[in-house]
Amino acid sequence: MPMFLPSKRDGVAGFEGSGDGQVLDLDTAVKDGVLGGVDGVVGTGVVVGEKLDLKKMIEELDLAEIPSVFICPISLEPMQDPVTLCTGQTYERSNILKWFNLGHYTCPTTMQELWDDSVTPNKTLYHLIYTWFYQKYLLMKKRSEDVQGRASELLETLKKVKGQARVQALKELQQVVATHATARKMVVDQGGVAVISSLLGPFTSYAVGSEVIGILVNLTLDTESKINLMQPAKISLMVDMLNEGSIETKINCTRLIEKLMEEKDFRSEIVSSHSLLVGLMRLVKHKRHNNGILPGLSLLRSICLHKQVRNLIVSIGAVPQLVELLPSLDPDCLELALFILDALSSLPEGRLALKDCANTIPNMVRLLMRVSESCTQYALSILWSVCKLAPDECSSVAVDAGLAAKLLLVIQSGCNPVLKQRSAELLKLCSLNYTDTIFISKCKLTRTIQ
């Protein structure tokens, strides 16, 4: 059970029930900043008795740093009904009563036996907690109102200005919506999505377009808004900026297009674009900015779900490029890349591209039983496709890369039966070119677990 002992460093020299006989003056504690008063709100005459629920304030604020004397030593959560034991230690009422109900007649913090099992409401500490959270809550509400007001002003400004003034208004609005959830909701509720989307078109400058997309990617878009953004001129601008914009703009374009793809009426022709796919591959392979890899692969995965586009992906040389990337990818990106390659292996052109890439088999063998069951599943599926395409050529390469030993590991592991069955089939396929003695020697683990 977590134990917690408040100390004087936490900012309270004494409070009711603290054991030193002192009662901390509420106004002094808050004015002097003893409990971390809030600038601009402290000393404004807070009325503790107002009808604001303490639990609601605690939940809405969700603060990372809270004075430690406000924390219950049992739950490590802020106290809403603090009570003090005869030992001078204070707890949340419900938590200490549960402790007693379990048959414990000791103080959880000091483990002293209690000579009196009554609990005394710690009113001073309650008022301190309430006042501290109340001030933070007021400040949060004030800031929220200020932010919403500013976002509303910027929306009105966008309807009137052009040129550099428009760019500046968009820049500020992007910063506001990226930081404040209340501003995002206000923009959507006031019809701001339509206003902002209307700024995208065939003659939109990159300066305006990049800011607009940076805003839209942070907003909740309804079906009508998504359909509006699927207009060819708007998609064409996004694709252009994906190829020519800054790294931040490229990522935002990628995220926005994927957002549009979530719409059930999305048409695959929209992403059947050579320029879009080339731009995505450039983003995924960008050596200086690897923060584009995950969003790029994520969109490419979504595109791969549309079978009509897979041939185009293969035609731009995506298969060998993705295979070469595999060793450098983190687990999340690796799983996406393998999903894409597995999807492309469903095409004759995709299987041929995988077979012709020298590192396909070594990379796939290396990934078996290495990262996750999903990665093993995709890698195994790709190996099966390649070896089935050219059994004589690919099977021997795979076995020399240590595939047989890895397949035995999969079969002996606790993974799902489908994987085990596919591993057994691939093992049988690979053994056809060898005598039993030679193949058994190929199954040793010395080569593969390195």
Disulfide bonds with the S-S distance in Angstrom:
none
